[in-house]
Amino acid sequence: MEGAGTRPESDAVLRQENAAVLRCYLAAWSGPDVEAIGDTLHHEIDFELGFVAPGVPERITGKASVMTFMRAVPSTIGPMNFHEVSISTLEDPAELVAEYRGQTVALATDRPYENRYITRARVENGKIRRFAEFSNPLIFMDAFGSEAG
């Protein structure tokens, strides 16, 4: 049963729009285009990285802090080249789950960094409000070697 005031066609459009925001975020990492990444983020973003390697923050809040972190990433890895992207919305069309793979190189070690990701995101007013990404930290640590942390 649908909630009061919800129309199936507007719900479907919102799901597509929210998935498109997340796709834009992921596509911007292929540059990487950090400013384009920032364009997808809500000013009150809650950014979480699950299963992090030593030295990597688990949670960053607020767009300014997240952008400081994002601007540092291209000095450590090459373009992320996310592929095999699959995005699903949950019962609430603002809630999304994405599965994808990344293929890049750790710049400090020149080793390949190829990981699998699962992300839970929330999109509000066309911006990513919450982003919680999970990947295998052992793959990260192998690629970055003693440079991790």
GROMACS elastic network, one bead per residue, 0.5 to 0.9 nm:
[ bonds ]
;  ai    aj funct       b0    kb
    2     5     6  0.83102   500
    2     6     6  0.64156   500
    2     7     6  0.79826   500
    2     8     6  0.82077   500
    3     6     6  0.55895   500
    3     7     6  0.86952   500
    4     7     6  0.87416   500
    6     9     6  0.88368   500
    6    10     6  0.75291   500
    6    11     6  0.69960   500
    7    10     6  0.54387   500
    7    11     6  0.61126   500
    7    12     6  0.87113   500
    8    12     6  0.61691   500
    8    13     6  0.87068   500
    9    12     6  0.51461   500
    9    13     6  0.63467   500
    9    14     6  0.87120   500
   10    13     6  0.50620   500
   10    14     6  0.61421   500
   10    15     6  0.86005   500
   11    14     6  0.51246   500
   11    15     6  0.62171   500
   11    16     6  0.87551   500
   11    93     6  0.67321   500
   12    15     6  0.50983   500
   12    16     6  0.63456   500
   12    17     6  0.86944   500
   12    93     6  0.79927   500
   13    16     6  0.51401   500
   13    17     6  0.61437   500
   13    18     6  0.85856   500
   14    17     6  0.50267   500
   14    18     6  0.60107   500
   14    19     6  0.84680   500
   14    93     6  0.64785   500
   14    94     6  0.77038   500
   15    18     6  0.52523   500
   15    19     6  0.61433   500
   15    20     6  0.85722   500
   15    88     6  0.85854   500
   15    89     6  0.63848   500
   15    90     6  0.89880   500
   15    92     6  0.88255   500
   15    93     6  0.50671   500
   15    94     6  0.70207   500
   15    95     6  0.87620   500
   15    96     6  0.85995   500
   16    19     6  0.51777   500
   16    20     6  0.61301   500
   16    21     6  0.88048   500
   16    89     6  0.87940   500
   16    93     6  0.88279   500
   17    20     6  0.50307   500
   17    21     6  0.64379   500
   17    22     6  0.89460   500
   17   126     6  0.74494   500
   18    21     6  0.51685   500
   18    22     6  0.65944   500
   18    23     6  0.87531   500
   18    89     6  0.84601   500
   18    93     6  0.75936   500
   18    94     6  0.65845   500
   18    95     6  0.84508   500
   18    96     6  0.79475   500
   18   122     6  0.83766   500
   18   123     6  0.59148   500
   18   124     6  0.81452   500
   18   125     6  0.88492   500
   18   126     6  0.65346   500
   18   127     6  0.81739   500
   18   128     6  0.85555   500
   19    22     6  0.51930   500
   19    23     6  0.61840   500
   19    24     6  0.86861   500
   19    87     6  0.64935   500
   19    88     6  0.75711   500
   19    89     6  0.75440   500
   19    94     6  0.89326   500
   19    96     6  0.72535   500
   19    98     6  0.89817   500
   19   123     6  0.85277   500
   20    24     6  0.61259   500
   20    25     6  0.86362   500
   21    24     6  0.51365   500
   21    25     6  0.63762   500
   21    26     6  0.88443   500
   21    40     6  0.64304   500
   21   123     6  0.77020   500
   21   126     6  0.66215   500
   21   127     6  0.68828   500
   21   128     6  0.73973   500
   22    25     6  0.50530   500
   22    26     6  0.63430   500
   22    27     6  0.86027   500
   22    40     6  0.77380   500
   22    87     6  0.82860   500
   22    96     6  0.85717   500
   22    98     6  0.84657   500
   22   121     6  0.79708   500
   22   123     6  0.81046   500
   22   127     6  0.86691   500
   22   128     6  0.73448   500
   23    26     6  0.51361   500
   23    27     6  0.59821   500
   23    28     6  0.85374   500
   23    85     6  0.82288   500
   23    87     6  0.82647   500
   24    27     6  0.50411   500
   24    28     6  0.60812   500
   24    29     6  0.89230   500
   24    36     6  0.81434   500
   24    37     6  0.76823   500
   24    40     6  0.72918   500
   25    28     6  0.53534   500
   25    29     6  0.70223   500
   25    36     6  0.74416   500
   25    37     6  0.52597   500
   25    38     6  0.82975   500
   25    39     6  0.84151   500
   25    40     6  0.60544   500
   25    41     6  0.84051   500
   25   128     6  0.87291   500
   26    29     6  0.55369   500
   26    30     6  0.75389   500
   26    37     6  0.79784   500
   26    80     6  0.86587   500
   26    81     6  0.86030   500
   26    82     6  0.66006   500
   26    85     6  0.87809   500
   27    30     6  0.55933   500
   27    31     6  0.79390   500
   27    32     6  0.84076   500
   27    33     6  0.88265   500
   27    37     6  0.86361   500
   27    80     6  0.89241   500
   27    81     6  0.78385   500
   27    82     6  0.71269   500
   28    31     6  0.59014   500
   28    32     6  0.56383   500
   28    33     6  0.51546   500
   28    34     6  0.70527   500
   28    35     6  0.85894   500
   28    36     6  0.60088   500
   28    37     6  0.57026   500
   29    33     6  0.61714   500
   29    34     6  0.73486   500
   29    36     6  0.88166   500
   29    37     6  0.73200   500
   29    79     6  0.60798   500
   29    80     6  0.55175   500
   29    81     6  0.68615   500
   29    82     6  0.74829   500
   30    33     6  0.74122   500
   30    78     6  0.86616   500
   30    80     6  0.52901   500
   30    82     6  0.69543   500
   31    34     6  0.81062   500
   31    78     6  0.87446   500
   31    79     6  0.56559   500
   31    80     6  0.79423   500
   31    81     6  0.83362   500
   32    35     6  0.89235   500
   32    36     6  0.86469   500
   32    37     6  0.84098   500
   32    74     6  0.70590   500
   32    78     6  0.80031   500
   32    79     6  0.54248   500
   32    80     6  0.73920   500
   32    81     6  0.89858   500
   33    36     6  0.53418   500
   33    37     6  0.63630   500
   33    38     6  0.88219   500
   34    38     6  0.62409   500
   34    39     6  0.87293   500
   34    67     6  0.79610   500
   34    70     6  0.66018   500
   34    71     6  0.62699   500
   34    74     6  0.85024   500
   35    39     6  0.63009   500
   35    67     6  0.85116   500
   35    71     6  0.85923   500
   36    40     6  0.68618   500
   37    40     6  0.55388   500
   37    41     6  0.70290   500
   37    67     6  0.86457   500
   37    70     6  0.83313   500
   38    41     6  0.52728   500
   38    42     6  0.84332   500
   38    63     6  0.77481   500
   38    66     6  0.86283   500
   38    67     6  0.66028   500
   38    70     6  0.84438   500
   39    42     6  0.82323   500
   39   127     6  0.78853   500
   40   126     6  0.75458   500
   40   127     6  0.51321   500
   40   128     6  0.60060   500
   41    44     6  0.82003   500
   41    45     6  0.64155   500
   41    63     6  0.67902   500
   41   123     6  0.88480   500
   41   126     6  0.86698   500
   41   127     6  0.50296   500
   41   129     6  0.66000   500
   41   130     6  0.87515   500
   42    45     6  0.51287   500
   42    46     6  0.87779   500
   42    62     6  0.81782   500
   42    63     6  0.67044   500
   42   123     6  0.82488   500
   42   124     6  0.76005   500
   42   125     6  0.83562   500
   42   126     6  0.82061   500
   42   128     6  0.52753   500
   42   129     6  0.50280   500
   42   130     6  0.82999   500
   43    62     6  0.59655   500
   43    64     6  0.77772   500
   43   127     6  0.84527   500
   43   128     6  0.89041   500
   43   129     6  0.77343   500
   44    61     6  0.68607   500
   44    63     6  0.60065   500
   44   129     6  0.64068   500
   44   130     6  0.85103   500
   45    60     6  0.82291   500
   45    61     6  0.57870   500
   45    62     6  0.50884   500
   45    63     6  0.57351   500
   45    66     6  0.78108   500
   45   127     6  0.87210   500
   45   128     6  0.66812   500
   45   130     6  0.54780   500
   45   131     6  0.75451   500
   46    59     6  0.72781   500
   46    60     6  0.62205   500
   46    62     6  0.64743   500
   46    63     6  0.83121   500
   46    66     6  0.84509   500
   46   128     6  0.87668   500
   46   129     6  0.62754   500
   46   131     6  0.63219   500
   46   132     6  0.80824   500
   47    58     6  0.82838   500
   47    59     6  0.56158   500
   47    60     6  0.51251   500
   47    61     6  0.59878   500
   47    62     6  0.81999   500
   47    63     6  0.89998   500
   47    66     6  0.70531   500
   47   129     6  0.82906   500
   47   130     6  0.59318   500
   47   132     6  0.59910   500
   47   133     6  0.82333   500
   48    57     6  0.81862   500
   48    58     6  0.55693   500
   48    60     6  0.64139   500
   48    61     6  0.84641   500
   48   130     6  0.79465   500
   48   131     6  0.60536   500
   48   133     6  0.62784   500
   48   134     6  0.85488   500
   49    52     6  0.61705   500
   49    56     6  0.83623   500
   49    57     6  0.72664   500
   49    59     6  0.62674   500
   49    60     6  0.87486   500
   49   131     6  0.82788   500
   49   132     6  0.57276   500
   49   133     6  0.50101   500
   49   134     6  0.60137   500
   49   135     6  0.81988   500
   50    58     6  0.63153   500
   50    59     6  0.85397   500
   50   132     6  0.69732   500
   50   133     6  0.60196   500
   50   135     6  0.70689   500
   50   136     6  0.89792   500
   50   137     6  0.88746   500
   51    58     6  0.79017   500
   51   133     6  0.89711   500
   51   134     6  0.64049   500
   51   135     6  0.67613   500
   51   136     6  0.69044   500
   51   137     6  0.59930   500
   52    55     6  0.80876   500
   52    56     6  0.59587   500
   52    57     6  0.72549   500
   52    58     6  0.63528   500
   52   134     6  0.82204   500
   52   135     6  0.79951   500
   52   136     6  0.81158   500
   52   137     6  0.56868   500
   52   140     6  0.86806   500
   53    56     6  0.58201   500
   53    57     6  0.86450   500
   53   136     6  0.89278   500
   53   137     6  0.52969   500
   53   138     6  0.76537   500
   53   140     6  0.70592   500
   53   141     6  0.65744   500
   53   148     6  0.69009   500
   53   149     6  0.68503   500
   54    57     6  0.83285   500
   54   137     6  0.89687   500
   54   141     6  0.86290   500
   54   148     6  0.65551   500
   55   148     6  0.69226   500
   56   148     6  0.82654   500
   56   149     6  0.64142   500
   57    60     6  0.71020   500
   59   132     6  0.87464   500
   60    63     6  0.87168   500
   60    65     6  0.65393   500
   60    66     6  0.59054   500
   60    69     6  0.83989   500
   61    64     6  0.83525   500
   61    65     6  0.64311   500
   61    66     6  0.65249   500
   62    65     6  0.55977   500
   62    66     6  0.62268   500
   62    67     6  0.86398   500
   63    66     6  0.50224   500
   63    67     6  0.59166   500
   63    68     6  0.85380   500
   64    67     6  0.52033   500
   64    68     6  0.63231   500
   64    69     6  0.88524   500
   65    68     6  0.51306   500
   65    69     6  0.64852   500
   65    70     6  0.87101   500
   66    69     6  0.51309   500
   66    70     6  0.61134   500
   66    71     6  0.86433   500
   67    71     6  0.59286   500
   67    72     6  0.85651   500
   68    71     6  0.53395   500
   68    72     6  0.66366   500
   69    72     6  0.53846   500
   69    73     6  0.66770   500
   70    73     6  0.53182   500
   70    74     6  0.77593   500
   71    74     6  0.66785   500
   71    75     6  0.82048   500
   72    75     6  0.57685   500
   72    76     6  0.73414   500
   73    76     6  0.54255   500
   73    77     6  0.64117   500
   73    78     6  0.87453   500
   74    77     6  0.53619   500
   74    78     6  0.62468   500
   74    79     6  0.74234   500
   74   107     6  0.89832   500
   75    78     6  0.78618   500
   75   107     6  0.74062   500
   75   108     6  0.89436   500
   76   105     6  0.87369   500
   76   106     6  0.61815   500
   76   107     6  0.53814   500
   76   108     6  0.66512   500
   76   144     6  0.89719   500
   77    80     6  0.75948   500
   77   104     6  0.68297   500
   77   105     6  0.57088   500
   77   107     6  0.52162   500
   77   108     6  0.80963   500
   77   113     6  0.83869   500
   78    81     6  0.87655   500
   78   103     6  0.88902   500
   78   104     6  0.54614   500
   78   105     6  0.54095   500
   78   106     6  0.67293   500
   78   107     6  0.66710   500
   79    82     6  0.87507   500
   79   103     6  0.80541   500
   79   104     6  0.59644   500
   79   105     6  0.79715   500
   80   102     6  0.55296   500
   80   103     6  0.56785   500
   80   104     6  0.51647   500
   80   105     6  0.82550   500
   80   113     6  0.89336   500
   80   114     6  0.88974   500
   81   101     6  0.81700   500
   81   102     6  0.55121   500
   81   103     6  0.54177   500
   81   104     6  0.65661   500
   82    85     6  0.71142   500
   82   100     6  0.64585   500
   82   101     6  0.54401   500
   82   103     6  0.65768   500
   82   104     6  0.88987   500
   83    86     6  0.89040   500
   83   100     6  0.58764   500
   83   101     6  0.53318   500
   83   102     6  0.62473   500
   83   103     6  0.80856   500
   84    99     6  0.76698   500
   84   100     6  0.52142   500
   84   101     6  0.60233   500
   84   102     6  0.86812   500
   85    98     6  0.69184   500
   85    99     6  0.57907   500
   85   101     6  0.70807   500
   86    97     6  0.82606   500
   86    98     6  0.55120   500
   86    99     6  0.52528   500
   86   100     6  0.63616   500
   87    96     6  0.67766   500
   87    97     6  0.57523   500
   87    99     6  0.65696   500
   87   100     6  0.86359   500
   88    95     6  0.85965   500
   88    96     6  0.55838   500
   88    97     6  0.53123   500
   88    98     6  0.63398   500
   88    99     6  0.88453   500
   89    92     6  0.72450   500
   89    93     6  0.56290   500
   89    94     6  0.72676   500
   89    95     6  0.57346   500
   89    97     6  0.62646   500
   89    98     6  0.86880   500
   90    93     6  0.59778   500
   90    94     6  0.77392   500
   90    95     6  0.55020   500
   90    96     6  0.58539   500
   90    97     6  0.74413   500
   91    94     6  0.85691   500
   91    95     6  0.75602   500
   92    95     6  0.55576   500
   92    96     6  0.84359   500
   93    96     6  0.72772   500
   93   122     6  0.87809   500
   93   123     6  0.86068   500
   94   121     6  0.80865   500
   94   122     6  0.53400   500
   94   123     6  0.51110   500
   94   124     6  0.65074   500
   95   120     6  0.72843   500
   95   121     6  0.58817   500
   95   123     6  0.67217   500
   96   119     6  0.79846   500
   96   120     6  0.57095   500
   96   121     6  0.51304   500
   96   122     6  0.61757   500
   96   123     6  0.79274   500
   97   118     6  0.71159   500
   97   119     6  0.55534   500
   97   121     6  0.63231   500
   97   122     6  0.89120   500
   98   117     6  0.78861   500
   98   118     6  0.56674   500
   98   119     6  0.50709   500
   98   120     6  0.65498   500
   98   121     6  0.79612   500
   99   116     6  0.75617   500
   99   117     6  0.56564   500
   99   119     6  0.64894   500
  100   115     6  0.87116   500
  100   116     6  0.59946   500
  100   117     6  0.53506   500
  100   118     6  0.67279   500
  100   119     6  0.85725   500
  101   114     6  0.72111   500
  101   115     6  0.57955   500
  101   117     6  0.59565   500
  101   118     6  0.89022   500
  102   113     6  0.77703   500
  102   114     6  0.54492   500
  102   115     6  0.54602   500
  102   116     6  0.64433   500
  102   117     6  0.77548   500
  103   112     6  0.74479   500
  103   113     6  0.59909   500
  103   115     6  0.68989   500
  104   111     6  0.87357   500
  104   112     6  0.59551   500
  104   113     6  0.51734   500
  104   114     6  0.62573   500
  104   115     6  0.89922   500
  105   108     6  0.88784   500
  105   109     6  0.82537   500
  105   110     6  0.59919   500
  105   111     6  0.55618   500
  105   114     6  0.79094   500
  105   143     6  0.76757   500
  106   109     6  0.57221   500
  106   110     6  0.53461   500
  106   111     6  0.54505   500
  106   112     6  0.62258   500
  106   113     6  0.60443   500
  106   140     6  0.87528   500
  106   143     6  0.60016   500
  106   144     6  0.58223   500
  107   110     6  0.50347   500
  107   111     6  0.74361   500
  107   144     6  0.81804   500
  108   111     6  0.81553   500
  108   144     6  0.68603   500
  108   145     6  0.87978   500
  108   147     6  0.69412   500
  109   112     6  0.86840   500
  109   143     6  0.71181   500
  109   144     6  0.59941   500
  109   145     6  0.70709   500
  109   146     6  0.89084   500
  109   147     6  0.77406   500
  110   143     6  0.81146   500
  110   144     6  0.84302   500
  111   142     6  0.84122   500
  111   143     6  0.53118   500
  111   144     6  0.72140   500
  111   145     6  0.87774   500
  112   143     6  0.60758   500
  112   144     6  0.89764   500
  113   139     6  0.71229   500
  113   140     6  0.67116   500
  113   142     6  0.82487   500
  113   143     6  0.53429   500
  113   144     6  0.81134   500
  114   139     6  0.73934   500
  114   140     6  0.82789   500
  114   143     6  0.84327   500
  115   135     6  0.66253   500
  115   136     6  0.67094   500
  115   137     6  0.89223   500
  115   139     6  0.65644   500
  115   140     6  0.75896   500
  116   134     6  0.83407   500
  116   135     6  0.57880   500
  116   136     6  0.70709   500
  117   133     6  0.66481   500
  117   134     6  0.55428   500
  117   136     6  0.78105   500
  118   132     6  0.83447   500
  118   133     6  0.58603   500
  118   134     6  0.52396   500
  118   135     6  0.66837   500
  119   131     6  0.68755   500
  119   132     6  0.54211   500
  119   134     6  0.61030   500
  119   135     6  0.87948   500
  120   130     6  0.78308   500
  120   131     6  0.60610   500
  120   132     6  0.52277   500
  120   133     6  0.65943   500
  120   134     6  0.86808   500
  121   128     6  0.68909   500
  121   129     6  0.74480   500
  121   130     6  0.52489   500
  121   132     6  0.62391   500
  121   133     6  0.83583   500
  122   127     6  0.84084   500
  122   128     6  0.58579   500
  122   129     6  0.54708   500
  122   131     6  0.66924   500
  123   126     6  0.60782   500
  123   127     6  0.53088   500
  123   129     6  0.54210   500
  123   130     6  0.71004   500
  123   131     6  0.88808   500
  124   127     6  0.54150   500
  124   128     6  0.63685   500
  124   129     6  0.59910   500
  124   130     6  0.89277   500
  125   128     6  0.84258   500
  125   129     6  0.88793   500
  128   131     6  0.68109   500
  134   137     6  0.88384   500
  135   138     6  0.89714   500
  135   139     6  0.84733   500
  135   140     6  0.84848   500
  136   139     6  0.56363   500
  136   140     6  0.67730   500
  137   141     6  0.60686   500
  137   142     6  0.85015   500
  138   141     6  0.50572   500
  138   142     6  0.60684   500
  138   143     6  0.85994   500
  139   142     6  0.51186   500
  139   143     6  0.62424   500
  139   144     6  0.86455   500
  140   143     6  0.52750   500
  140   144     6  0.61642   500
  140   145     6  0.82662   500
  140   148     6  0.78276   500
  141   144     6  0.51396   500
  141   145     6  0.54693   500
  141   146     6  0.77048   500
  141   147     6  0.82025   500
  141   148     6  0.58684   500
  141   149     6  0.88385   500
  142   145     6  0.51306   500
  142   146     6  0.85475   500
  142   148     6  0.86934   500
  143   147     6  0.89997   500
  143   148     6  0.85801   500
  144   147     6  0.52803   500
  144   148     6  0.52855   500
  145   148     6  0.60403   500
  146   149     6  0.78554   500
